[in-house]
Amino acid sequence: MDEDEEREEDLSDDTLDNVLWELFLFVPKVVEPIFRLLGAQLTDEDVQRRRFSVGLLARVLGSKESTLGERDKSLWSSLLRRFQDVDDSVRATCAQMSKYYLIYHQIGRAV
């Protein structure tokens, strides 16, 4: 295994999630394009990839400080469609984060 492969293995989904979350808190405009790219992974065949994307996007879009869902309605709609995902763990992730949409965002009531 070469050095690049070792670095890739060290960067777990949890680490990546935390790094992107921290960047979002401090410089949201810098990482918003990444979140839009994650929107494409919401329909990926790989359940783990879908679950990661749903978890991070739900966390970001449900955040009190976030306005990304209001500004990118297609991303918001894509996330909402995951409530009907074939995988129960993806649906559970959506359900766990749904309280934040309802508490902090009017857009959750308008769609």
Backbone as CSV, one residue per row, in Angstrom:
resi,resn,N_x,N_y,N_z,CA_x,CA_y,CA_z,C_x,C_y,C_z
1,MET,0.851,-1.175,0.000,0.000,0.000,0.000,0.896,1.238,0.000
2,ASP,0.633,2.151,-0.924,1.469,3.349,-0.968,0.926,4.433,-0.037
3,GLU,1.651,5.512,0.063,1.318,6.585,1.012,-0.035,7.240,0.722
4,ASP,-0.379,7.427,-0.561,-1.662,8.035,-0.922,-2.839,7.158,-0.494
5,GLU,-2.705,5.851,-0.678,-3.767,4.935,-0.275,-3.958,4.950,1.233
6,GLU,-2.857,5.029,1.976,-2.944,5.083,3.432,-3.672,6.349,3.889
7,ARG,-3.389,7.483,3.247,-4.062,8.732,3.607,-5.561,8.644,3.332
8,GLU,-5.941,8.039,2.201,-7.354,7.894,1.870,-8.073,7.038,2.902
9,GLU,-7.426,5.969,3.363,-8.039,5.110,4.360,-8.186,5.829,5.699
10,ASP,-7.252,6.715,6.012,-7.308,7.449,7.275,-8.455,8.449,7.318
11,LEU,-8.904,8.897,6.164,-9.974,9.884,6.110,-11.318,9.153,6.050
12,SER,-11.852,8.818,7.210,-13.109,8.093,7.280,-14.272,9.038,6.999
13,ASP,-15.457,8.461,6.799,-16.653,9.276,6.580,-16.915,10.190,7.770
14,ASP,-16.675,9.694,8.989,-16.899,10.520,10.179,-15.967,11.722,10.199
15,THR,-14.723,11.504,9.829,-13.756,12.598,9.795,-14.141,13.613,8.738
16,LEU,-14.475,13.124,7.561,-14.876,14.015,6.476,-16.124,14.799,6.857
17,ASP,-17.093,14.127,7.456,-18.312,14.777,7.926,-17.974,15.912,8.891
18,ASN,-17.110,15.637,9.857,-16.740,16.642,10.856,-15.978,17.813,10.253
19,VAL,-15.080,17.525,9.328,-14.312,18.595,8.682,-15.245,19.504,7.884
20,LEU,-16.116,18.901,7.084,-17.054,19.711,6.293,-18.002,20.491,7.189
21,TRP,-18.440,19.895,8.285,-19.321,20.587,9.225,-18.615,21.801,9.837
22,GLU,-17.387,21.607,10.287,-16.628,22.714,10.879,-16.389,23.823,9.858
23,LEU,-16.055,23.455,8.644,-15.876,24.464,7.601,-17.184,25.212,7.343
24,PHE,-18.289,24.481,7.342,-19.598,25.117,7.149,-19.875,26.144,8.242
25,LEU,-19.518,25.829,9.474,-19.770,26.752,10.580,-18.965,28.041,10.453
26,PHE,-17.755,27.941,9.923,-16.874,29.111,9.862,-16.883,29.822,8.513
27,VAL,-16.960,29.087,7.433,-16.937,29.691,6.095,-17.940,28.960,5.185
28,PRO,-19.223,29.146,5.433,-20.234,28.371,4.701,-20.177,28.542,3.182
29,LYS,-19.877,29.705,2.707,-19.846,29.939,1.255,-18.765,29.110,0.560
30,VAL,-17.712,28.786,1.285,-16.616,28.012,0.706,-17.029,26.559,0.458
31,VAL,-17.808,25.992,1.363,-18.155,24.566,1.237,-19.522,24.317,0.600
32,GLU,-20.302,25.352,0.358,-21.614,25.136,-0.263,-21.541,24.408,-1.599
33,PRO,-20.567,24.694,-2.460,-20.480,23.911,-3.708,-20.290,22.408,-3.458
34,ILE,-19.605,22.062,-2.376,-19.422,20.650,-2.034,-20.759,20.029,-1.656
35,PHE,-21.568,20.765,-0.919,-22.878,20.236,-0.525,-23.766,20.031,-1.739
36,ARG,-23.646,20.903,-2.711,-24.425,20.721,-3.942,-23.977,19.459,-4.684
37,LEU,-22.678,19.184,-4.652,-22.185,17.945,-5.259,-22.679,16.718,-4.499
38,LEU,-22.766,16.838,-3.181,-23.293,15.722,-2.380,-24.748,15.437,-2.727
39,GLY,-25.459,16.454,-3.192,-26.846,16.256,-3.601,-26.971,15.192,-4.671
40,ALA,-25.988,15.111,-5.550,-26.005,14.085,-6.600,-25.836,12.692,-6.011
41,GLN,-25.188,12.590,-4.867,-24.986,11.286,-4.241,-26.215,10.803,-3.474
42,LEU,-27.218,11.624,-3.363,-28.440,11.215,-2.659,-29.163,10.082,-3.369
43,THR,-28.882,9.905,-4.644,-29.527,8.827,-5.402,-28.535,7.748,-5.823
44,ASP,-27.351,7.770,-5.257,-26.322,6.780,-5.582,-26.803,5.384,-5.200
45,GLU,-26.378,4.383,-5.959,-26.752,2.995,-5.656,-26.121,2.491,-4.362
46,ASP,-24.973,3.036,-3.999,-24.256,2.624,-2.796,-24.958,3.201,-1.560
47,VAL,-25.508,2.331,-0.739,-26.280,2.753,0.436,-25.409,3.559,1.401
48,GLN,-24.179,3.142,1.607,-23.292,3.860,2.525,-23.056,5.291,2.036
49,ARG,-22.868,5.457,0.758,-22.655,6.788,0.185,-23.927,7.643,0.337
50,ARG,-25.094,7.039,0.081,-26.362,7.762,0.258,-26.551,8.174,1.704
51,ARG,-26.290,7.244,2.619,-26.463,7.518,4.048,-25.537,8.649,4.506
52,PHE,-24.277,8.643,4.043,-23.341,9.710,4.378,-23.861,11.048,3.854
53,SER,-24.273,11.072,2.596,-24.755,12.319,1.989,-26.002,12.832,2.691
54,VAL,-26.930,11.934,2.989,-28.152,12.325,3.694,-27.812,12.880,5.068
55,GLY,-26.939,12.191,5.786,-26.590,12.633,7.132,-25.975,14.020,7.152
56,LEU,-25.011,14.247,6.270,-24.341,15.546,6.253,-25.256,16.644,5.737
57,LEU,-25.977,16.375,4.658,-26.877,17.404,4.127,-28.022,17.706,5.087
58,ALA,-28.524,16.684,5.750,-29.587,16.918,6.733,-29.068,17.779,7.877
59,ARG,-27.854,17.521,8.292,-27.239,18.306,9.366,-27.065,19.763,8.944
60,VAL,-26.602,19.967,7.722,-26.368,21.324,7.228,-27.686,22.041,6.952
61,LEU,-28.587,21.408,6.220,-29.840,22.067,5.869,-30.728,22.284,7.088
62,GLY,-30.576,21.448,8.096,-31.366,21.604,9.304,-30.762,22.548,10.322
63,SER,-29.535,22.976,10.071,-28.854,23.873,10.998,-29.593,25.202,11.128
64,LYS,-29.614,25.721,12.319,-30.281,27.000,12.593,-29.721,28.123,11.722
65,GLU,-28.425,28.103,11.486,-27.761,29.166,10.744,-27.848,29.002,9.229
66,SER,-28.275,27.857,8.753,-28.227,27.568,7.319,-29.383,28.212,6.556
67,THR,-29.046,28.782,5.423,-30.056,29.273,4.486,-29.939,28.555,3.147
68,LEU,-29.103,27.526,3.098,-28.853,26.808,1.859,-30.134,26.178,1.305
69,GLY,-30.964,25.634,2.146,-32.211,25.019,1.686,-33.157,26.016,1.044
70,GLU,-33.186,27.229,1.559,-34.030,28.262,0.965,-33.465,28.743,-0.368
71,ARG,-32.142,28.757,-0.469,-31.503,29.245,-1.687,-31.368,28.174,-2.763
72,ASP,-31.343,26.917,-2.378,-31.203,25.819,-3.336,-32.345,24.832,-3.118
73,LYS,-33.481,25.177,-3.665,-34.690,24.372,-3.453,-34.591,22.974,-4.069
74,SER,-33.812,22.829,-5.134,-33.671,21.491,-5.724,-32.892,20.565,-4.783
75,LEU,-31.901,21.095,-4.091,-31.163,20.314,-3.106,-32.080,19.916,-1.953
76,TRP,-32.882,20.863,-1.504,-33.849,20.614,-0.436,-34.830,19.517,-0.852
77,SER,-35.364,19.619,-2.067,-36.321,18.619,-2.560,-35.670,17.244,-2.689
78,SER,-34.423,17.220,-3.140,-33.701,15.944,-3.264,-33.544,15.275,-1.906
79,LEU,-33.235,16.077,-0.889,-33.108,15.525,0.458,-34.454,15.005,0.959
80,LEU,-35.510,15.744,0.722,-36.835,15.305,1.180,-37.266,13.990,0.539
81,ARG,-36.857,13.759,-0.704,-37.201,12.492,-1.372,-36.559,11.288,-0.679
82,ARG,-35.497,11.499,0.071,-34.835,10.388,0.766,-35.681,9.855,1.922
83,PHE,-36.727,10.567,2.312,-37.660,10.031,3.311,-38.356,8.781,2.766
84,GLN,-38.324,8.592,1.459,-38.929,7.427,0.823,-37.877,6.482,0.261
85,ASP,-36.659,6.566,0.755,-35.561,5.727,0.284,-35.879,4.255,0.541
86,VAL,-35.349,3.387,-0.297,-35.574,1.947,-0.124,-34.844,1.393,1.099
87,ASP,-33.805,2.068,1.538,-33.027,1.598,2.684,-33.542,2.228,3.982
88,ASP,-33.817,1.389,4.965,-34.385,1.903,6.212,-33.416,2.776,7.004
89,SER,-32.097,2.540,6.888,-31.144,3.373,7.631,-31.085,4.791,7.054
90,VAL,-31.282,4.923,5.754,-31.327,6.256,5.136,-32.585,6.982,5.597
91,ARG,-33.712,6.280,5.600,-34.968,6.894,6.081,-34.857,7.279,7.554
92,ALA,-34.201,6.436,8.351,-34.033,6.733,9.777,-33.184,7.988,9.976
93,THR,-32.151,8.147,9.187,-31.318,9.352,9.271,-32.150,10.589,8.964
94,CYS,-32.978,10.513,7.955,-33.868,11.636,7.620,-34.796,11.950,8.790
95,ALA,-35.384,10.928,9.355,-36.326,11.131,10.454,-35.648,11.742,11.675
96,GLN,-34.435,11.302,11.977,-33.710,11.829,13.136,-33.433,13.322,12.996
97,MET,-33.199,13.785,11.786,-32.853,15.194,11.573,-34.079,16.067,11.301
98,SER,-35.226,15.471,11.086,-36.398,16.245,10.663,-36.849,17.280,11.690
99,LYS,-36.629,17.035,12.962,-37.072,18.013,13.966,-36.390,19.359,13.768
100,TYR,-35.158,19.355,13.296,-34.439,20.614,13.098,-35.015,21.415,11.934
101,TYR,-35.485,20.719,10.888,-36.110,21.436,9.779,-37.356,22.144,10.287
102,LEU,-38.129,21.415,11.070,-39.409,21.957,11.537,-39.230,23.083,12.547
103,ILE,-38.223,22.986,13.368,-37.981,24.026,14.379,-37.422,25.297,13.759
104,TYR,-36.437,25.141,12.880,-35.671,26.297,12.416,-36.039,26.844,11.057
105,HIS,-36.764,26.102,10.237,-36.925,26.529,8.845,-38.363,26.472,8.358
106,GLN,-38.810,27.575,7.825,-40.142,27.655,7.238,-40.240,26.825,5.954
107,ILE,-39.127,26.676,5.249,-39.151,25.946,3.988,-39.646,24.512,4.182
108,GLY,-39.379,23.945,5.348,-39.839,22.589,5.631,-41.345,22.481,5.650
109,ARG,-42.009,23.562,5.921,-43.470,23.575,5.941,-44.059,23.908,4.580
110,ALA,-43.242,24.506,3.721,-43.758,24.980,2.438,-43.670,23.947,1.329
111,VAL,-42.886,22.893,1.493,-42.699,21.927,0.419,-43.697,20.813,0.540
